[in-house]
């Protein structure tokens, strides 16, 4: 039993390390303060893959539908990149699995208030997980290249998923602030990377598919 536990621990740590090392070079911009904005060099690096969109991965919203601080930073990062011409569209992916909870509408409202054109916003209401968001970006929205925006700890897994699905991807890290419970999220993310690593081998279908909504047409 002890040997099995040791082997299991080695696998968990090894897969986690592999996912990070395989994708860290794809992070082309890091926003590390509330006043931060993408530099010309970062814009050039992210634009080099000719992204069709900037995908913002969802996080919690408040009872009145406003983005939480962690989600607000992701949106601010994406909007800055959009305004600087990195990509022509935003793909907002989050959880709208219940009538009373809608991450994606809160994200859209925030982007509209910031001046993003409504026709440039695509909404994925069934992005219930990172795996499903990336899967649906490929097979519902027809994305072949994109910039992914989330916090650094989360970017490695998202970018690895893009690689597995044949999406050319670069990452922008929304690390403008410190967030409560970050240690817990970091620990949970190690397990999530291992779980999704297995999923990306077998590629099970997400909870919902649906009609195709090509983002580039």
C-alpha positions as CSV (number, residue, x, y, z in Angstrom):
1,X,0.0,0.0,0.0
2,X,2.8,2.4,0.9
3,X,4.5,1.7,-2.5
4,X,1.3,2.3,-4.3
5,X,0.7,5.6,-2.5
6,X,4.3,6.7,-3.4
7,X,3.8,5.7,-7.0
8,X,0.4,7.6,-7.1
9,X,2.0,10.7,-5.6
10,X,4.8,10.6,-8.1
11,X,2.3,10.4,-10.9
12,X,0.3,13.3,-9.6
13,X,3.3,15.5,-9.1
14,X,4.9,14.4,-12.4
15,X,1.8,15.1,-14.5
16,X,1.3,18.4,-12.8
17,X,4.9,19.4,-13.6
18,X,4.7,18.2,-17.2
19,X,1.5,20.3,-17.9
20,X,3.2,23.4,-16.5
21,X,6.5,23.0,-18.3
22,X,4.7,22.2,-21.6
23,X,2.8,25.4,-21.6
24,X,4.6,28.1,-19.7
25,X,6.3,29.4,-22.8
26,X,2.9,30.1,-24.3
27,X,2.1,32.8,-21.8
28,X,2.7,36.0,-23.8
29,X,1.5,38.6,-21.3
30,X,1.2,39.0,-17.6
31,X,-0.9,41.7,-15.9
32,X,0.5,42.0,-12.4
33,X,-1.0,45.2,-11.0
34,X,-4.4,46.9,-11.2
35,X,-2.9,49.7,-13.4
36,X,-1.2,47.2,-15.8
37,X,-1.8,47.3,-19.5
38,X,-0.4,45.2,-22.3
39,X,2.9,46.5,-23.7
40,X,3.7,46.8,-27.4
41,X,5.9,43.7,-27.1
42,X,3.1,41.7,-25.4
43,X,0.6,42.8,-28.0
44,X,3.0,41.8,-30.8
45,X,3.7,38.4,-29.2
46,X,0.0,37.6,-28.7
47,X,-1.0,38.8,-32.1
48,X,1.7,36.6,-33.8
49,X,-0.6,33.6,-33.8
50,X,-3.4,35.7,-35.5
51,X,-6.0,34.8,-32.9
52,X,-9.6,34.6,-34.0
53,X,-10.8,35.6,-30.5
54,X,-9.9,36.2,-26.9
55,X,-11.5,33.6,-24.6
56,X,-12.3,34.6,-21.1
57,X,-12.8,31.7,-18.7
58,X,-15.6,32.2,-16.3
59,X,-15.6,32.5,-12.5
60,X,-18.2,33.4,-9.9
61,X,-20.5,36.3,-10.1
62,X,-22.4,38.1,-7.2
63,X,-26.1,37.7,-6.5
64,X,-26.8,40.7,-8.6
65,X,-24.8,39.3,-11.5
66,X,-21.7,41.4,-11.2
67,X,-18.3,39.7,-11.8
68,X,-16.3,38.7,-8.7
69,X,-12.9,40.4,-8.4
70,X,-11.1,37.4,-9.9
71,X,-13.4,37.4,-12.9
72,X,-13.3,41.2,-13.2
73,X,-9.5,41.0,-13.6
74,X,-9.9,38.5,-16.4
75,X,-12.4,40.7,-18.2
76,X,-10.2,43.8,-17.8
77,X,-7.3,41.9,-19.3
78,X,-9.3,40.7,-22.2
79,X,-10.9,44.1,-22.9
80,X,-7.4,45.8,-22.9
81,X,-6.2,43.2,-25.4
82,X,-9.3,43.6,-27.5
83,X,-9.0,47.4,-27.5
84,X,-5.3,47.0,-28.7
85,X,-6.4,44.9,-31.6
86,X,-5.0,41.5,-30.5
87,X,-8.2,39.8,-31.7
88,X,-11.5,41.0,-33.1
89,X,-13.8,38.9,-30.9
90,X,-14.4,38.0,-27.3
91,X,-15.5,34.5,-26.4
92,X,-17.0,34.5,-22.9
93,X,-17.3,31.0,-21.5
94,X,-18.9,30.2,-18.1
95,X,-21.6,28.5,-16.1
96,X,-25.2,29.2,-16.9
97,X,-26.6,25.8,-15.9
98,X,-29.3,27.3,-13.7
99,X,-31.9,30.0,-14.3
100,X,-30.8,31.8,-11.2
101,X,-27.1,31.8,-11.9
102,X,-25.6,33.2,-15.1
103,X,-21.8,33.9,-15.2
104,X,-21.9,34.6,-18.9
105,X,-24.5,37.4,-18.9
106,X,-22.6,39.1,-16.1
107,X,-19.5,38.9,-18.2
108,X,-21.2,40.3,-21.3
109,X,-22.8,43.2,-19.4
110,X,-19.4,44.1,-18.0
111,X,-17.8,44.0,-21.5
112,X,-20.6,46.1,-22.9
113,X,-20.2,48.7,-20.2
114,X,-16.5,48.9,-21.0
115,X,-17.3,49.7,-24.7
116,X,-16.9,46.4,-26.4
117,X,-19.2,46.2,-29.5
118,X,-22.1,43.7,-28.9
119,X,-21.5,42.1,-32.3
120,X,-17.9,41.2,-31.2
121,X,-19.1,39.3,-28.1
122,X,-19.8,35.5,-28.3
123,X,-21.3,33.7,-25.3
124,X,-20.7,30.1,-24.3
125,X,-23.4,29.4,-21.7
126,X,-22.2,25.7,-21.2
127,X,-18.6,26.3,-20.3
128,X,-19.1,24.4,-17.0
129,X,-15.4,23.5,-16.7
130,X,-12.1,24.4,-18.3
131,X,-12.2,21.2,-20.3
132,X,-15.7,21.9,-21.6
133,X,-14.8,25.5,-22.5
134,X,-11.9,24.5,-24.6
135,X,-13.8,21.6,-26.2
136,X,-16.7,23.8,-27.2
137,X,-14.4,26.6,-28.4
138,X,-13.1,24.1,-30.9
139,X,-16.2,22.1,-31.9
140,X,-19.0,24.7,-31.4
141,X,-17.3,28.0,-32.2
142,X,-14.8,26.5,-34.7
143,X,-11.8,28.2,-33.1
144,X,-8.4,27.3,-34.5
145,X,-6.4,30.0,-32.8
146,X,-7.1,32.2,-29.7
147,X,-5.7,34.0,-26.7
148,X,-6.8,32.5,-23.4
149,X,-7.3,34.8,-20.4
150,X,-7.4,33.7,-16.8
151,X,-5.0,33.7,-13.8
152,X,-1.5,32.1,-14.2
153,X,-2.2,29.1,-12.0
154,X,-5.2,28.3,-14.3
155,X,-3.6,29.1,-17.6
156,X,-1.3,26.1,-17.8
157,X,-4.3,23.7,-17.8
158,X,-6.3,25.7,-20.3
159,X,-3.4,26.1,-22.7
160,X,-2.5,22.4,-22.5
161,X,-6.1,21.6,-23.4
162,X,-5.9,23.9,-26.4
163,X,-2.8,22.1,-27.5
164,X,-4.5,18.7,-27.2
165,X,-7.5,19.9,-29.3
166,X,-5.3,21.4,-32.0
167,X,-6.0,25.0,-31.1
168,X,-3.0,27.4,-31.5
169,X,-3.1,29.3,-28.3
170,X,-1.3,32.0,-26.3
171,X,-2.1,33.0,-22.7
172,X,-2.6,36.3,-21.0
173,X,-2.3,36.1,-17.2
174,X,-4.8,38.2,-15.2
175,X,-2.8,38.5,-11.9
176,X,-3.7,42.1,-11.1
177,X,-4.6,41.4,-7.4
178,X,-4.3,38.9,-4.6
179,X,-7.4,36.8,-4.0
180,X,-8.7,35.2,-0.9
181,X,-8.5,31.4,-0.8
182,X,-5.7,31.3,-3.4
183,X,-3.7,28.5,-1.6
184,X,-6.8,26.4,-1.7
185,X,-7.3,27.1,-5.4
186,X,-3.6,26.2,-6.1
187,X,-4.0,22.8,-4.4
188,X,-7.2,22.1,-6.1
189,X,-5.6,23.0,-9.5
190,X,-3.0,20.3,-9.1
191,X,-5.7,17.7,-8.9
192,X,-7.6,19.4,-11.8
193,X,-4.6,19.3,-14.0
194,X,-4.2,15.6,-13.4
195,X,-7.9,14.9,-14.0
196,X,-8.0,16.9,-17.2
197,X,-4.8,15.3,-18.4
198,X,-6.6,12.0,-18.5
199,X,-9.7,13.6,-20.1
200,X,-7.6,15.1,-22.9
201,X,-6.4,11.6,-23.7
202,X,-9.9,10.2,-24.2
203,X,-11.7,13.4,-25.1
204,X,-15.2,12.6,-23.8
205,X,-18.0,14.9,-25.1
206,X,-19.0,17.8,-22.9
207,X,-22.3,18.1,-21.1
208,X,-23.8,19.9,-24.0
209,X,-22.8,20.3,-27.7
210,X,-25.5,21.9,-29.9
211,X,-25.4,23.9,-33.2
212,X,-22.2,25.3,-34.5
213,X,-21.7,29.0,-34.1
214,X,-18.6,29.8,-36.1
215,X,-16.8,32.7,-34.5
216,X,-15.0,33.8,-37.7
217,X,-18.0,34.2,-40.0
